[in-house]
Every structure is written in C-alpha cells, then in structure tokens.
Amino acid sequence: MARVPYHKRLIRAYIYYMLACGAVIPQKKLSQMVKDLHIDLKIIKMIACTWYLRARSAVPKSGTLHLAWEHAGSPNDHHHFVQMLRVTLLSFHFILQLIENHPVF
C-alpha cells in the first residue's frame, strides 16, 4: 500500500474532527456554522500550505565520527546515522559483533 503523506493524514484527521464536532455539539445558528466552516477551511489551507509540519532539528556539521554516535542515540536522527555511514544501525551493530574480537581491531 502506498505511503500517505503527513499533510494528507493531518488534513484527513482534521476533517474527521470537524465531522465529530458537528455530530456531538448542539446545532448553532446558521451564521455561526458558516463562520466555523470558514475557520475550519482556513485551518485546512494553513496545513496544506505549511512546508514543515514537524519541528526540525539543525544538523550539526563536523568532520568527526563522534556525530554518528550522537545520531545513533536518538531515534529521530537515525536517518542521519544512515546518511553518514551508509548502513542501518542494526546492520552496523551486527558488523561490530562480527569484528569486535578480531585481532586487527
């Protein structure tokens, strides 16, 4: 099954929220319902137009290998670890187990 982008999932969740509120909250005057609908549509438009919906951490720049260990410690930064070492964290640990008792190391 294809991966649904985060923007679409968030918009879908907000629409479900709108439907649930409409079913649970007592009916209002038509003018208030129209105002609420305009607010909801503005929120959906803001979600669709926002480039980054999740907080992004700055990627530290350094030529040393210690950054890989910092990236390995944080689940949010595992993709940085993979980008630096070109191997997944699980594969890296497996390789370490294979070579840890080797006399060269």
ABEGO torsion letter per residue (X at the ends): XBBBBAAAAAAAAAAAAAAAAAAABBBBBAAAAAAAAAAAAAAAAAAAABABABBBBBBBBBABAAAAAAAAABAAAAAAAAAAAGBBAAAAAAAAAAAAABAAX
